[in-house]
Amino acid sequence: MTTAKKPANRKPANKPMKMSERKPAAKKPVKKAAPKRGAARKPAKKANANVNPAVHTVPHDKGWANKRAGANKVSKVYRTKAEAQRAGRLTAMRDKVEHIIHTADGKIGERNSYGNDPRSSKG
């Protein structure tokens, strides 16, 4: 019978390693994620960029009308100011924007905010 000799430099498997015998793990360099090919960089949004502009109730040749800020055409013409105000209020509430009501001479008479309050101070 021949007996196999164990290598002299090998340690038994059931004996735990000492801390001094352990080698420190190699640290992998952290890579930054590369941008995807063909991905366009989106421009930064402005702080007060409003998707839906404010609703204005304004005097019109045939009565009163509602129109969006910056629009050339009116949305709809109403016979009375009260009808136009009611419709403008509902539109402003639905879109969560400001409702600006003008007087008969075209000046701003009243402003109501429904979700997008441009006022920065508390109170």
N, C-alpha and C positions, 0 to 999 in steps of 0.2 A: 504494500500500500504506500502510495505516495501522498504526502500531505502538502497542500498548497500553502504557500507563505503569503501573508498579508503584507501589502506595502507599508513601510515604516512611517511614511509621512501622512498617512490617512488616519483620521480620527474616528472613533466609534460614532455611529449615527444617533445613539440614544443619549449622548452626553451633550448638554447645552453649551453653546459658545460663550466665551467670556467677552465682556464689552471691549476689552483691549484688543481682542483678536478680530473683531468686526471691522470691515472696511467701510468708510463713509460712502453712501450712495452718490453716484454722479448726478449732479443737477443738470436738468435739461434746460436749454435756453428757451425763454418764453417768446413765441413768435406772435406778431400782430397779424390779425386777420387781413388778408389782402382783399381789396375791393373786387367784386365780381366783374368779369369781363362784360363790357357793354352796358354796365349799370351807370346811368347818368346821375350826377350829383344834384339833389334837389336844393333849390334856393331856400334860404332861411325865411320863415314866415315873419311878417311884421307883427309887432305886439298888438296893435289895434286894427288888424286887417279884419274887416267885417264881410262875411260871405253875403249876407242879405243887407242891403242898405236900408236906411230908415224910411218909413212910410210918411208921406206928407199929405195932409188934407188942405187943398188949395182952392181959391176961387177960380171959376171957369166961366167962359162966355155963356154957357147954357146952364149955369148953376154952380155946383161944387164938384170937385173931383179928387181922387186919390192917385198919387204917383210916387214912385220910388225916387230916392235921392240920386241925382245924376241922370235920370231918365228924361228923354225928350217928350215922350208920349205919356198921356195919363192912362191909368188902368181902366177906370170907369167913371162916367159922369152921373151925378145924382142931382135931384131937383132941390133938395134942401141941405143945409150944412149939417143938420143932425143925422140925416141918413148917411152922408159921406163920413162923418165922424164915427158912427157905429161900425160901418164897413172897414174903415181904416184901423180902428181899435182891434177888431177881430183879426185882421191881417197881421198887425203888429204883434198881437198875443201869440198867434200861431207860429210866426217866424222868430219870436223872442227878440224883437228889435224895438227901436224907439219910434214913437208916433208923434209927429210934429204937426200941430194944428195952427194954420195961419188965419189971420183976420181978413176981413173983406178988402182991406187995402194992400194985402200981400205980406204984411209983417208977421213975425212969429208971435202968436198969442199964447200958446200953451204947449208944453212938452211932457210926454209921458213915456217912461221906460218900462218895457216888459221883458226883462231878462238880461239885456245888455246895457247896463248902466255905465255911461262914460264918466260919471262923477267919481273922482278918486278919494275924496274925503269922506269920513264917516259921518253919519247923521241924517 
